Amino acid sequence: MPKKNSILITVVALFLFCSCDNKRVFDEYKALNGKWNKDSIVSFETEFKDTASKYNLFINIRNNNSYPYSNLFLIVQMQQPGTNITKVDTLEYQMAYPDGTLMGEGFTDVKENKLWYKENVSFPKPGKYRFSIQQAMRRTGKVPGVQELEGITDVGLRIESTK
């Protein structure tokens, strides 16, 4: 019996060692219950002390087969600590292949998409940065935004070190 336990412990330790994510600085999701209201802003806050290092930033989206579009428009804001300086980006991402098959990782009807937001970014001031993400989808030929965007289950922000 002790030999089986030591083999099991070794396998678990090897799995944990191999699955370590040494580039991850921040990785968090917020659940949306399958619909994303146009007025619902998903926010994340994280602190940076190192102003010299470079980072890659990603928006993570989990969607299911109820997602009706081939693309996704987002408005993303990054607010610097202790200032009114906010950088705003309007971003478009491809979410489906031409045949309508959803892009992303996953074996079930839920797909996870790791979408580039910013590359090689440094944070100029130490302190807490606030990131806000809002969907900005429109129907073709319509001015008002999509009130309830179906099929989005989670929205996340991931920050990785470039080292």
Secondary structure, 3 states (H helix, E strand, C coil): CHHHHHHHHHHHHHHHHHCCCCCEEEEEEEECCCEEECCCCEEEEEEECCCCCCEEEEEEEEECCCCCCCEEEEEEEEECCCCCCEEEEEEEEECECCCCCECCECCCCCEEEEEEEEEEECCCCCEEEEEEEEECCECCCCCCECCEEECEEEEEEEEEECC
